[in-house]
């Protein structure tokens, strides 16, 4: 499985009806400034990944995003994958997802 997914691929995946877990892993301060999530995501504090990682459903793919798809989501993707989770991060993060919506 690829480690990343484009915003367009993510939109197509959601439209397919496949059940996935979507996580907003923006840093706490970024989330508090703009607490709206995307695509039915649940916000998870990236600083507390060890506390919530085991609660993720093993049978579902996990897609996560941060603000720009950079170090936060990439490091969490790697960490969760090492724990056996089928996980990808959104390239470009929330910014890319919002651009997709604006283009529709």
C-alpha positions in Angstrom: 0.0 0.0 0.0 1.2 3.5 -0.8 1.9 5.7 2.1 0.1 8.7 0.7 -3.1 9.6 -1.2 -3.9 12.7 -3.2 -6.8 14.9 -2.3 -8.6 13.8 -5.5 -8.0 10.1 -4.7 -9.3 10.7 -1.2 -12.5 12.3 -2.5 -13.0 9.4 -4.9 -12.4 6.9 -2.1 -15.1 8.6 0.0 -17.5 8.7 -2.9 -17.0 5.0 -3.5 -18.8 4.2 -0.3 -15.9 2.1 1.1 -15.8 2.4 4.9 -12.7 4.1 6.1 -11.5 5.9 9.2 -10.6 9.5 8.6 -8.4 11.3 11.2 -7.6 14.9 11.5 -4.1 15.0 13.1 -3.4 18.7 13.1 -1.5 19.9 16.0 -3.7 21.0 18.9 -3.0 24.7 18.4 -3.9 24.4 14.7 -7.1 22.5 15.5 -8.2 25.0 18.2 -7.8 27.9 15.7 -10.1 26.1 13.2 -11.9 23.2 14.7 -13.9 22.2 11.7 -12.8 18.8 10.4 -13.0 17.4 6.8 -14.9 14.4 5.5 -16.3 13.2 8.8 -12.9 13.1 10.4 -12.3 12.6 14.1 -9.6 14.9 15.5 -6.8 13.1 17.3 -4.0 14.9 19.1 -0.8 13.8 17.3 1.2 14.3 20.5 -0.9 11.5 22.1 -0.7 8.9 19.3 0.4 6.2 21.7 -2.7 6.7 23.7 -5.2 6.4 20.8 -3.4 4.2 18.2 -4.7 1.0 19.7 -8.3 2.2 19.4 -8.2 2.3 15.6 -10.2 -0.4 13.8 -7.9 -3.1 12.4 -10.3 -4.0 9.6 -10.5 -0.5 8.1 -8.1 1.6 6.1 -7.2 4.8 7.9 -6.6 8.1 6.1 -5.2 11.0 8.0 -4.4 14.6 7.3 -2.7 17.6 8.9 -2.5 21.2 7.7 -0.2 20.7 4.7 0.5 16.9 4.6 4.0 17.5 6.0 5.9 16.2 8.9 3.0 15.6 11.3 0.9 13.4 9.0 3.9 11.7 7.5 5.5 10.8 10.8 2.1 9.5 12.2 1.5 7.5 9.0 4.9 5.8 9.5 4.3 5.2 13.2 0.8 3.7 12.7 2.0 1.6 9.8 4.8 0.2 12.1 2.0 -0.9 14.5 0.3 -2.8 11.6 -2.3 -0.2 10.6 -3.3 0.2 7.0 -2.8 3.9 6.8 -2.2 6.7 4.3 -1.8 10.5 4.6 -3.3 13.1 2.3 -0.7 14.8 0.2 -1.1 18.6 0.8 -3.2 18.0 3.9 -6.3 20.0 4.7 -5.2 22.8 2.3 -5.3 20.4 -0.6 -8.7 19.0 0.5 -10.2 22.5 0.7 -8.9 23.3 -2.8 -10.6 20.2 -4.2 -13.9 21.5 -2.6 -13.4 25.0 -4.0 -12.9 23.5 -7.5 -16.2 21.7 -7.5 
